[in-house]
Every structure is written in C-alpha cells, then in structure tokens.
Amino acid sequence: MSRENAASAANWTLAALVVQVAAAVCIGMVGTLAGAALMAVCYLMNAWAAWRLRCPVALSAALIGCVLTLLLPNGTNPDWIGNMLVNLLFLLMYLPLQRSFDRKFRALDASEQTLRLGRTWSLTTLIQRGASMMGFLPLFVGQAELSAAQGTYTTLFTLQVVFEMIALLAAIVSYIWMVRYLWRARTLLKEQVEK
C-alpha cells in the first residue's frame, strides 16, 4: 500500500462523511429515497477508500451496506434490525480503516498525539455504535408510547434515553476526532509523497 493510496483513502473517507451527513439531512427534508441514494454513494466512497488501503473487512462491509441500502431504501421491518445492521456495518468499516491508517503512521514514526487521535476515534466509535444498538433492542419497543400513556417515564424508557444520550455524545466526539485524524492522515501522508 503506497503512501499516495493512503492519502487518497483519507480524502475519500472524509468526503464519504460529508455525503453521510447530507444523506441524513435529505431523509428529513427531501425524502427517504433521496437519502437512501446518498447513503449508497457514501458506502461506495468508503468502499473505494478501503480498496485503496487494501482493507478487505472494511471493503466488504461498505459493499454490503451499499447493496442493502439499495435493496431496502425504506429500511427494515422491524426497524431495530436495520439499526443493528447499520451500526454493525459502520463498526466493520471504521475500525479496520483506522487500524490501516495507524500502520501507515507507525511506519512514518508519527507522534504519539497523532496515534492517540486514532485510538480516540476508534474507542468513541465503538461506544457510539454499541450504545445505539443497545438503545434499539426489541426490549425497548413501545416504551415511548407507554411512558406517554402513563404520564411518566418507565424504567426501560429511561434506560433507552440513557443509551441514546451516550450514543449522541460519543457520536459528537467520534466525528470530531475522525475528521482531525483523517485530516492529519491526508496532510502527513501527502507530505511524504511529495518529498
């Protein structure tokens, strides 16, 4: 894997994140089909990044995500299955990608601060996706409606809200550190290519 390929992979992964955010906005403002189309593009961009990094696990996860998005643009029934799949696929994309970038950094004798950015991205991604999956377990189905009917939060609904808050906070940290790490990757690796 050349440094040029790794720098390019960082660019593609960053661009895929932008498309992912655009897909989320489209689902809320334009419609599900437009959002699904953008998510399919996001998965393909991540697949190309994984190919450039020679990362078969991330490549497989991205291609599976793209196919499932095109086959099931309106999601799954029940919804929790789709949520589990999406979170699992992103874990299988991002964690191997981060390890691949990490190997390139170690070969360059990158600073401990740079490596710590990658570890933070991985850890917060794991927390974010894990908490999100926990919050969508079948155990919690219908708890929001039940809480509204009772006029007070049920114990399970409270637990679900806690998981969702953990996922939200971890997502904020994860994406900030992801951008910082990938920006560092594209900058350092590009500099090495130009030397």
Protein Blocks (a to p, Z undefined) as FASTA:
>chain_A
ZZklmmmmmmmmmmmmmmmmmmmmmmmmnomklmmmmmmmmmmmmmmmmmmnopaklmmm
mmmmmmmmmmmmnopadfklmmmmmmmmmmmmmmmmmmmmmmmmmmnopafklmmmmmmm
mmmmmmmmmmmmmmmgfklgoklmmmmmnopacfklmmmmmmmmmmmmmmmmmmmmmmmm
mmmmmmmmmmmmmZZ
